[in-house]
Amino acid sequence: MTTSPKILVVERANLLFVFNFSVAGSYFGYPIRVPGAQSRELLLDTDAPDFGGHGRVDPAVHYPVDVHGLMKIYSPSRTGLVFARI
């Protein structure tokens, strides 16, 4: 039995917010349709060790947007990520 991802994606003030509310579902390569073709960088990761998290997302990675307007990310369970255009 598979469950659907419980992920919420919102864009506000040129920032992209990604919230994964899944208790057990972490998603590698999760596609997100984004406006514009600019790559993104991670600004905030609630899974970072500074916030008591496990540090599963590399903060140095830049996230390119492909020709179809998709950005692929790793979204660990029970986390919030904020991305900004580079």
Residue pairs with C-beta under 8 A, 6 or more apart in sequence:
3 22
3 25
5 20
5 22
5 25
5 27
5 30
5 75
6 20
6 21
6 22
6 25
7 18
7 19
7 20
7 21
7 22
7 27
7 30
7 75
8 17
8 18
8 19
8 21
9 16
9 17
9 18
9 19
9 32
10 16
10 17
10 19
11 17
11 34
11 35
14 84
14 85
15 43
15 82
15 83
15 84
16 32
16 34
16 40
16 82
16 83
16 84
17 80
17 81
17 82
18 32
18 73
18 75
18 80
18 81
18 82
18 83
19 79
19 80
19 81
20 26
20 27
20 75
20 76
20 77
20 78
20 79
20 80
21 78
22 77
22 78
23 77
23 78
24 77
25 77
26 56
26 74
26 75
26 76
26 77
27 74
27 75
28 74
29 72
29 73
29 74
30 72
30 73
30 74
30 75
31 70
31 71
31 72
32 70
32 71
32 72
32 73
33 69
33 70
34 40
34 65
34 69
34 70
34 71
35 69
36 65
36 85
37 65
37 69
38 65
38 85
38 86
39 62
39 63
39 64
39 65
39 85
39 86
40 62
40 63
40 65
40 71
40 83
40 84
40 85
40 86
41 62
41 63
41 83
41 84
41 86
42 57
42 59
42 61
42 63
42 81
42 82
42 83
43 82
43 83
43 84
44 80
44 81
44 82
45 51
45 53
45 57
45 59
45 79
45 80
45 81
45 82
46 53
46 79
46 80
46 81
47 53
47 54
47 55
47 56
47 57
47 76
47 79
48 55
48 57
48 59
49 55
53 79
54 76
56 74
56 76
57 74
57 76
57 79
57 81
62 86
63 71
63 72
63 73
63 83
64 71
65 71
71 83
73 81
73 83
75 81
